[in-house]
Amino acid sequence: MQRLALFDLDQTLIDLDAAFALWAEEFAEQHRLGRKGVQHLIRLNRNGLPHRELFFAKVRERFKLSAPAVSLWAAYRRRMPHLVECRPEVLTGLAELRAAGWRVGIITNGTADNQLGKLHRTGLAEAVDGYAVSGVEGIRKPDVGLFEIAAQRCGMASGEGGWMIGDNLLADIGGGRAAGLRTVWIDHEGRSGKEHPADHVVSDVIDAIALLHEHGRRRPGCRP
């Protein structure tokens, strides 16, 4: 198996929930929504709406805002890259993987402006060998095509093996398996007791990186 490690972005390499909470505080202050407004935004976010446009349509309706939902969504995309952070130990972990002979990439769903902004402002764009963003490529995880693009950007081929690490069982784990990759599920909520198809389960991406190092040492013949 080749030493290829593809990572999801949101809720894997970066804590999107923490950034969203900061945004909710700012948005509520700007529109004078109060503490209950902040709580409503966070609660609505956790409901897992399929798209941010629907989220902002509901926000606009709930708080009787004059700005169109599409404008609120655009402002969110401009602001979010300034609020997300990648922990220094994660950047260090990615660097150590590459130093150990791994090719490292990022594969993420989302709009081009939002996701590329996050990648560049956190330093992750420079910390990996390549990345694929659905809003740029026109296909989304779990479509295997996006995994193939990410692997190619890293100088590899997804069909020759490797790993996918992410928090979403459908997009990351299901998509990774369909692309011929072994998978590590980042289970933030301790749901590993539920049935899942992942090869391994960890609670943090740092643990996933350690697991990859362990497998790399077991397989000295892997292609660097």
Summary of the structure (lengths in Angstrom):
residues: 224
radius of gyration: 18.2
end to end distance: 9.8
largest distance: 61.4
contacts: 734
relative contact order: 0.16
helix: 54%
strand: 12%
